[in-house]
Amino acid sequence: MKKLEGRVAIVTGSGRGIGRAIATKLADEGARVVVNDLEDAPARETLALLEGSGAEAHAVVGDVAAEDFGDRIVGETVERFGGLDILVNNAGYIWNTTIQNHTDEQWYAMLDVHATAPFRILRAAAPVFRAAAKREAASGAVRCRKVVNISSISGVFGAATQLAYSAAKSAQLGMTKTLAKEWGRYNVTVNCVAFGDIDTRLTRPLEGAPETIDVRGRDLKVGVDRGTQELMTSLTPLGRRGSPEEAAGAVYLFCLPESDFVTGQVLVCSGGFIQ
Ligand SMILES: NC(=O)c1ccc[n+]([C@@H]2O[C@H](COP(=O)([O-])OP(=O)(O)OC[C@H]3O[C@@H](n4cnc5c(N)ncnc54)[C@H](O)[C@@H]3O)[C@@H](O)[C@H]2O)c1
């Protein structure tokens, strides 16, 4: 039997990159997965990929930062699959400048996507987790549920040019530790994975014609400058960038039944980079 047979998972921002690799890993291990992305086409591609490999999946397309998004994705998940067992708050992007060039719009955009959106999704999941815990306590068939919040080495150690991003990614650590304390009684573990340099479009060199992300009508270039990326690799003991599949592997550890007694933890998945 597969490790996550019968589990229902939400993975936000799973149209590409790390989110897609997490969705694929969870589906390969038997979970039914709710895919999300800001953009329709990548979300549909991931959905097709999962369904093509025989998994049950569903897509909820939309901006995680929309006010009603938390209720929408949790509501659709429960309606479609009858419950929620694994929640991975992964959706996000970067918007880098030094502090003197940080605008209020930039500050709030980073807080919206990396802190407020996970908060609202977690708040929407609370009654679902609570009801399941009560039901299962009464029947004696107790099951551990899992939340994994996605942070960054920027949120743990800081990173120049990422003031708003790092503040928002630090918020993930606080939410993780607080909810681990609130939700132990519901048998929900809440952990966090902070990534170092993972090879996705988010961290590809900003050269030629970089991809853009449409944030409420504003097109932002996605990527980092090559010098920063080379510096990161030189400071990474494993001497290379991580793959999305390796990143997904770290998230998977917290989704397994073997980690049922681990909660409130931050796992740095960075090839050893700890600056
Ligand atoms: N790649 C890295 O090196 C790295 C390092 C640290 C942390 N992270 C974090 O990992 C997560 C995934 O990043 P990635 O590297 O896979 O990037 P990516 O750009 O490859 O994929 C992110 C996906 O999230 C989607 N997305 C962005 N904003 C969204 C929104 N508001 N609503 C719904 N979907 C949205 C994008 O459309 C995209 O498909 C992010 O939270 C990022 O901050 C990545």
The ligand as a Gaussian input file, in Angstrom:
#p B3LYP/6-31G(d) Opt

LIG

0 1
 N       13.296000      28.347000      -5.704000
 C       13.941000      28.672000      -4.596000
 O       15.181000      28.723000      -4.569000
 C       13.186000      28.996000      -3.336000
 C       13.915000      29.283000      -2.191000
 C       13.240000      29.566000      -1.007000
 C       11.867000      29.547000      -0.979000
 N       11.168000      29.296000      -2.101000
 C        9.709000      29.316000      -2.010000
 O        9.178000      28.155000      -2.596000
 C        7.869000      28.441000      -3.098000
 C        7.750000      27.945000      -4.541000
 O        8.648000      28.675000      -5.358000
 P        9.266000      28.111000      -6.729000
 O       10.730000      28.283000      -6.625000
 O        8.691000      26.789000      -7.041000
 O        8.724000      29.221000      -7.748000
 P        8.004000      29.062000      -9.197000
 O        7.856000      30.438000      -9.699000
 O        8.727000      28.073000     -10.019000
 O        6.594000      28.432000      -8.822000
 C        5.719000      29.123000      -7.958000
 C        4.301000      28.954000      -8.475000
 O        3.437000      29.670000      -7.568000
 C        2.493000      30.402000      -8.344000
 N        2.061000      31.587000      -7.606000
 C        2.779000      32.697000      -7.340000
 N        1.996000      33.587000      -6.701000
 C        0.787000      33.019000      -6.552000
 C       -0.429000      33.453000      -5.999000
 N       -0.559000      34.666000      -5.487000
 N       -1.484000      32.603000      -6.011000
 C       -1.386000      31.360000      -6.562000
 N       -0.249000      30.901000      -7.126000
 C        0.821000      31.730000      -7.121000
 C        3.246000      30.792000      -9.614000
 O        2.357000      31.096000     -10.688000
 C        4.104000      29.559000      -9.862000
 O        3.483000      28.636000     -10.736000
 C        7.666000      29.940000      -2.935000
 O        6.912000      30.193000      -1.758000
 C        9.072000      30.464000      -2.768000
 O        9.117000      31.676000      -2.042000
 C       11.787000      29.008000      -3.295000

